[in-house]
Amino acid sequence: MAESRTGCCSKGRAGDTPAASRDAPSDVIMPSPEPVKRRWSAPLGGSFRMGSEDRRFADDGEGPVRSVTLSPFRIACYTVSNLQFGDFVRATGYTTDAERYGWSFVFEGLLSADRRGTLGRRVQETPWWLPIAHAYWAQPEGPDSSVLGRLDHPVVHVSWNDAKAYCRWSGTRLPSEAEWEFAARGGLDQATFAWGDELTPNGEHRCNIWQGRFPDLNTQDDGYLGTAPVHAFPPNGHGLYNVAGNVWEWCEDTFSPRYHQVTSPTDPRHSEPAPNRSMRGGSFLCHESYCNRYRVGARSSNTPDSSASNIGFRVVDGPLTGAPR
């Protein structure tokens, strides 16, 4: 398994072997009804200008900007919530990659100071990421945590493999990168963000990202330290919530920095063998000082078995169209 190229944003597994057994609970009981029901966008598709001319992350391959045409599709207005993923687990008994490995990456700022002081092993290049034993989707910060107070928050600690399993069960699929960007742009042409070019228009926060000094001071001016509910902040022009910040969202494509050079202008999809899968949207950890990837044209990736406190997904209704590259 290859190391993530963007460990500041989300950390990837690097050659670890799944545990032979696990001690984490296997049955999660959650109440119903669901507080936020799935909503679909109106049918989307057509032509738009995809990509970005921003060059601060040259290896990400954000450009060049080009015209892309997409067949009709509908995408979920919200990312998949903890309650929705819990329904899947209860129905199928599915075991996530984080459970099989016996650990997942947790951002240290989400742990109590006492808990942090007991943890010795850290990721050298990105010490704010801690591999926490038995952290997984239902225990986001480890065995002393729960999602019961966060049922309407996005599910996290889900790998690309886990997201695909959920899609198979629910009759949905992951978006292609092009579909994700078309939907996230909300009908705006080449705007920096999903709502325009200004990060905080009229001083109003439009997304859940880091404010302050990363990684030791988050002023939480947007109201959140970790994840926000899936319906937080105003939607974009296509009715999508939280396409900037909150959690990274898995896409169907294998990742290539040459994506815009090698994929078709009609229903593009990159499927050439590659170690990483594409992610879009940024997360609550993004800050302009080091990870300005909450811009709508920005890209990132991780290995398909990787999981962390800030990785989730949203789904698309209907079959994937277009020929893979």
N, C-alpha and C positions, 0 to 999 in steps of 0.2 A: 504494500500500500504506500502510495506516494504521500509525502508531506504536503499540506496545504501551502499554496503560494502566498496566501494572505492570512497568516496566523494572527495578525492584529485584529482581523475582522471575525474570523471563526477558525477554530483549530481543527486540524485533521489528524486521524490516526496514522501512525507511522510504523507499520510492520507488526502491530500487535496481533496476538492470536486470541480468538474468543475463548472465554473460560469454559471449562468442561461442565461446570454447574454454577448455579447462582443462588444467593441467599435472599434476593429481593422478593417481595410479595408478587404472586402471579395473578391474583384475582383482585380487581379494583372495583369496589361498589360505588356507584355514583347515582345521585338523585336525578329524576326527570320531572317535568318536561325540560327540554333544552331551552335555556334563556335566550339564545340568539339562533334563530333557524337559518338554514342555508338560503341565500338569495342569489339568483343568477342575474348577470347583466343582460341587457337587451342584446339581440344578435349583433355581433361586431364583425368587422372584416372590411376589405377594400385596401386602398393604397395609403401609405404614409411614409414619411422620411424617418428611417431608423438609424440609430447610432449616434455618436457624439464626436465632436472634434477635440474634446478635452484630452490632453496628452500627459497629464500628471502621473497616470499609471500606464506607461507605455506597454507593459507586458499583458495588460488586460484586453487589448484589442477592441477598444470601443468604437473605432471608426475604420474606414471613412464613412461619413453619412451617405446613405444611398436610399433610393426608392424601393420599397418592398410592397408586394401585394399579397393579401391573405384571403383564404376562403372563409366563409362565415363560421363563427364559433361563439359560444357563450362561456363566460368565465365566472367563477364564484366571486361575489362582492366581498366576502370575508375569507381570511385564511381559515384553515381547519382548526376548530377549537379543541380544548381538552375534553369537553363533553362528547363531541363527535368522535374523537379518536377513542375515547373510552367505550363508546357503543361498539366500535369495530373490535376492540380487544375482547370485550365480553362475549361478542357473538362468535368470534373465531378462535380465541385462546392464543392469539398471535404474540410472539416474543420478539421484541425489538432488538436491533443490533446492540444498543447500549446495555440491555439486559444480558445478552449473550456474552459480550465482552466483560461484563461485570463492573463497568465504570463509564463515565462520560465527562466531558469537559464542562466545568462550571466556572463562571466569571466570579473571581474572588470577592468583588464588591457586593455580591448577593448573599455572602455568608457572614455570620456574626464574627466580631473580632476574636472572641474566644475560640470559635471553630477554626478560624484561619491560623491561629497560633499553634494548633495541634498538627498542622499539615506540613510535612517536610518537603515532599517531592513537588517540584514546579517545572514548568516549561521554561527553559533557560532564556530563549529569545523573547518570550511573551509571558512573563511571570504572573500576569493577572489571570491566566488560564490554569485552573487546577483540575487534575484528573481525580474525580470524586467517586469512591466506591459506591455502587448501587444507586448512583444518580441516573434516573431515566425519566420518561415522560410523566409518570404519576408521582415521582419524587424529584422534582426539578433541582433541588439543592442537596439531595441525598436523603437518607432514611429518616431524618427528623423534619422533613418537609412534605407538603401535600399540595395537590391542585384543587382541593375541595373548595377553597375560597377563590379559585381562579378558573372556574369552569368555562367562563366566556372569554378567557385569554387564549392566544394561539398555543397549540401543542408545540412543545420544543423537545429537544433530544431525540428528534426523529431523523434517521438517515434517509438518503435517496431510496435505498432498498425498502425501508419502512413505508415511505410515501407511496411507492409503487404498489406495495401490498394493500394499502388502504384503498388505492384507486381500483384495483382489481375487485375488491369486495364491494365497493360502492358504485361500480359501473361508471366511474369517471376516469380521468387521466390527468397527467401533469401538462401544463402548457409548454409549448415550444418557447424558446427565447423571444422569437418574433411576436408570437401571440401575447406573451407577457408584456412586452414593451408597448405594443399597440394599445392594449387595455390600460396600462399604467399611465400612458400619456393623456388619456382622457379627452382626446380630440384636439389637444394643443399641438402645434407644429414646432418641434425642436425647442420646447421650453426646458429649462434646466430641471425643474421639479414637476411633480404631477399636477400642481396648481398654478404654475407660472415660474418666473425667474427670480423672485424674491423669496428668501427662505422663511421669513416671518412677516408676511404682509400686514401692515398696520399693527405690528408688534404681536401678532397672533401666531402661536405655534400650530403648525399643521401636521407635525409628525413626532414620533417618539424617538429621539436621538439623544446623544450626550451633550449636556451643557456644563461648562466649567472647564476643568483641567483634567485631561485623561492621563492616567487611569485612577487617580486618587481623589478627585473632587468632582462630584456630579451635583450641581445645584438643583437639579430636577425642576427647572423652570417650566418644563412641559407637563409636569405633574407625575412623572414616573421615573423610578430607578431601574426596574426591570421591564418586563413586558407590560403592555397596555391591553385592555379588552379589544377584541377583534373589530368592534364597531366604534372605537375611539377616533376622535378628530373628524373633520368634515370629509365626505367622499369626493373623489375626483369627478370629472365630467362624464365618465361612464358608470358612475355609481360604485366604484371600488374604494375600499377603505385600506389604509395603512400599506400602500404600495411603496412608501418611503419609510425606512426605519422599522421599528418594532422587531420583526424577525426576517432573516434571510429566507427566500423562497426558492425551493428546488424547481428546476426546469427539466424538461425531457432531454435536452441536448447533451451530448458529450462536449466538453469544453475545448475550444481552440482559440488562441490569440489571433488566428487568421480567419475567424468566423465570417467577417464581412467580405473577405476576399474570395472565399471558396464555396459559400453556400448560394443557392439559387435566389434570385430576386422574387420568385413566386413560392409562397409557402416554405420558406427556408427552414431547414432543420439539419443540424450537424450530428452525424452518427458514426463518423469514422472512429476507430478504436482510440481511446485516450484514457488516461488514469482518472481523470476528474469529470464530474458533472457540473453543469452551469447552475449558478445561483444568482438571484436578482433582488434588488430592493434595499440592501443595507439592513441595519438592525439598531436596537437601542444603544449599542456600543459605538456607533459611528460618530466621529467627530471630525470637523474640518481639518484639524491639525495633523491627522494621520490617515483617516479613512473616509474620504469624501464620496463614498459609494452609495449614498442615498439619492444621488442624482438619477434621473429616470433612464439615462443612457448607459449608466455604469454597469460593469459586469464583475463577477467573481466566480469562484468554483471551490469544490472540495471533493474528496474521495467519496464514493457512493456509500461507504459504510461508516462515515464520520457523523458525529452528533455533538451538539453543544447547547448551551443555554439560550442561544439566539438563532437557532435554525428550525424553520417550520416549512409550511407549504400551503398553496391553494390549488384548487382543482378546476378542470374544464369539463364541460358537458359535451359529449359527442366524440366521434372518431378523429384520430389525427390524420390530417390531409397532407399532401405533398410528398415528393420523393426525397428520401434521406440522402445526404451527401456522405 
